[in-house]
Amino acid sequence: MEADGVSCGIIARTIGGPYAVLIAEQLHVAGAQLILGLTSAGRISPSLQLPSLVVVTSAVRDEGTSLHYLAPSEQIACPTPIGELLMDELGQLGLPVVERPVWTTDAPYRETAKQIQRHAAAGVLAVEMQTASLFAFATARQADIGIVAHVTNAVDHQDKTFDKGTDEDSFVLMRAMLRAGRKYVEQATTLI
């Protein structure tokens, strides 16, 4: 599809590291200049408002896919300097937006209270299932990537959960990410 003069594709429901990386590998080989991910996430830090957006700076590697790309380590950083552009665009949407780490795990519904407390104490804001895998892929393949976590639920939250807003809200969120992506690609092209 065309969005603000940029050709882009939207691939829905790339849930989990293995599938998200499969799609990212194919996009990279096909010539994608930038891969942006929007992942659904659960809150780890009680200080984070629901719903909110997290522009992911790094991810705790508690999954398996990243190990096929890079040697083991506790965390992996986002290899692409797109965070500020995402923060600027997403900051105009009216939702709380922060730039911080997330915890990636392959085991949904297996987050223990002890793990949640440990990660929250370390500054991790949310838990999801694909960012560490995608950052490892992008680092190994020298691909440009950015990930935004849409945090809409928490184990300690009793109000409406998984409230991502309307379809129109989702479209507005994706367009903001695309604007940031376009700016990033334009800046990268100018530097070449």
C-alpha positions in Angstrom: 0.0 0.0 0.0 1.0 3.6 -0.4 1.1 5.7 2.8 2.2 9.3 2.7 4.0 8.7 -0.6 5.9 5.6 0.6 5.3 2.0 -0.5 4.8 -0.2 2.5 3.3 -3.5 3.4 1.4 -4.5 6.5 1.6 -8.1 7.6 -0.8 -8.8 10.5 -0.5 -11.2 13.3 3.2 -12.1 13.2 3.0 -13.5 16.7 6.1 -15.0 18.3 9.8 -14.8 17.5 10.1 -17.6 15.0 7.2 -16.4 12.8 8.1 -12.7 13.1 11.7 -13.5 12.1 10.6 -15.7 9.2 8.6 -12.7 7.8 11.5 -10.3 8.6 14.0 -12.5 6.8 11.7 -12.6 3.7 11.2 -8.8 3.8 14.9 -8.1 4.1 15.8 -10.4 1.2 13.0 -8.7 -0.9 14.7 -5.3 -0.3 12.7 -3.8 2.6 14.6 -0.7 3.7 13.1 -0.7 7.2 11.0 -3.2 9.2 8.7 -1.7 11.8 7.0 -4.0 14.3 3.9 -3.3 16.5 3.7 -5.9 19.2 1.0 -6.4 21.8 2.4 -6.4 25.3 1.6 -6.9 29.0 2.7 -4.4 31.6 5.6 -5.4 33.9 6.2 -2.1 35.7 3.2 -0.9 37.8 4.3 2.7 37.1 3.3 2.3 33.4 -0.2 3.5 32.5 -2.6 1.3 30.6 -2.9 1.6 27.7 0.4 3.0 26.6 3.1 2.7 24.0 6.8 1.6 24.6 9.3 2.4 21.9 11.6 -0.5 22.6 15.3 0.3 23.3 16.4 -3.3 24.2 14.9 -6.6 25.0 15.6 -9.3 27.6 16.4 -12.5 25.7 14.2 -15.1 27.3 13.3 -16.9 24.1 15.1 -19.2 21.6 15.1 -17.6 18.2 17.7 -15.0 19.0 20.2 -17.7 19.9 20.3 -18.8 16.3 21.5 -15.3 15.3 23.8 -14.2 18.1 25.7 -15.6 21.0 23.8 -15.6 24.3 23.5 -12.4 26.4 21.1 -11.0 28.9 19.7 -8.3 26.6 19.9 -7.1 23.0 19.7 -3.5 22.0 17.8 -2.1 19.1 20.4 -1.8 16.3 18.6 1.0 14.5 18.6 4.6 15.8 14.9 5.2 15.1 13.7 5.7 18.7 13.6 9.5 18.7 11.6 9.6 15.4 9.1 7.1 16.8 8.8 9.0 20.0 8.1 12.3 18.2 5.4 10.8 16.0 3.8 8.6 18.6 3.9 11.5 21.2 1.2 13.3 19.2 -1.4 10.5 19.6 -2.5 11.3 23.1 -1.3 8.0 24.7 1.5 7.8 27.1 4.7 7.0 25.2 8.0 6.0 26.7 11.3 4.6 25.4 12.5 1.6 27.5 13.3 -2.1 27.5 10.9 -5.0 27.2 11.1 -8.7 28.2 10.7 -11.2 25.3 9.5 -14.7 26.3 8.2 -17.7 24.3 6.0 -18.9 27.1 2.7 -16.9 27.3 1.0 -17.1 30.6 4.2 -18.4 32.3 5.4 -15.1 33.7 5.9 -15.7 37.4 5.5 -13.1 40.1 9.2 -13.4 40.9 10.2 -12.9 37.2 7.9 -9.9 36.9 9.3 -8.3 40.1 12.9 -8.9 38.9 12.4 -7.4 35.5 10.4 -4.5 36.9 13.2 -3.7 39.3 15.6 -3.8 36.4 13.6 -1.1 34.5 11.8 -3.4 32.1 8.3 -2.0 31.3 6.5 -4.8 29.4 6.5 -8.4 28.3 5.9 -9.6 24.8 6.9 -12.5 22.4 9.1 -11.3 19.5 11.3 -8.2 20.0 14.5 -10.0 21.1 14.2 -12.3 18.2 13.7 -9.5 15.7 16.6 -7.4 17.2 19.0 -10.4 16.9 17.9 -11.0 13.3 18.4 -7.3 12.5 21.8 -7.1 14.2 23.0 -10.3 12.4 21.6 -9.3 9.0 22.4 -5.5 9.3 18.7 -4.8 8.7 17.0 -1.6 10.0 14.2 -2.2 12.5 12.1 -0.5 15.1 9.6 -2.0 17.5 6.7 -0.4 19.4 5.0 -2.3 22.1 1.3 -1.5 22.6 0.8 -2.3 26.3 -2.9 -3.0 27.1 -3.0 -5.5 29.9 -1.3 -6.5 33.2 -1.7 -9.2 35.8 -2.5 -6.6 38.4 -5.0 -4.7 36.3 -8.7 -5.3 36.9 -10.3 -2.8 34.5 -10.9 -3.6 30.8 -7.9 -5.4 29.4 -6.6 -5.7 25.8 -8.2 -2.3 25.0 -6.4 -1.3 21.9 -9.0 1.2 20.9 -11.0 1.3 17.6 -9.8 0.2 14.2 -9.4 3.8 13.4 -7.1 4.2 16.4 -5.0 1.3 15.1 -4.8 3.0 11.7 -3.7 6.3 13.2 -1.0 4.5 15.3 0.3 2.7 12.2 0.4 5.9 10.2 2.4 7.6 12.9 4.9 4.7 12.8 5.0 5.0 9.0 5.8 8.7 9.2 8.7 8.0 11.6 9.8 5.2 9.3 9.7 7.5 6.2 11.8 10.1 8.1 14.3 7.5 9.1 14.7 6.1 5.5 15.0 9.6 4.1 17.7 10.5 6.6 19.6 7.2 6.0 19.4 7.8 2.2 20.7 11.3 2.6 23.8 10.0 4.6 24.7 7.5 1.9 
